[in-house]
Amino acid sequence: MVYLTHNGEPVAAVVPADVAAAIEALENAEDIRAARAARADPGPDIPLEDVLAEYADELAAYPDKR
């Protein structure tokens, strides 16, 4: 492994491709676990009208895209 430094402090690392692939696979697996957990506990149903009312000011800042 090779470390890149700035002012003597490590800021990045160059790793073998198989290590990078393993890290990416672990991150993907964690993303899948998080998505499944979120789907298992979706939270309360909130009517669209309530959401639009809550964010009316923010939504007004966007031009109509129709």
PyMOL commands that set and color helices and strands:
alter all, ss='L'
color gray80, all
select helices_A, chain A and resi 17-40+48-54+56-60
alter helices_A, ss='H'
color red, helices_A
select strands_A, chain A and resi 2-6+9-14
alter strands_A, ss='S'
color yellow, strands_A
deselect
rebuild
show_as cartoon
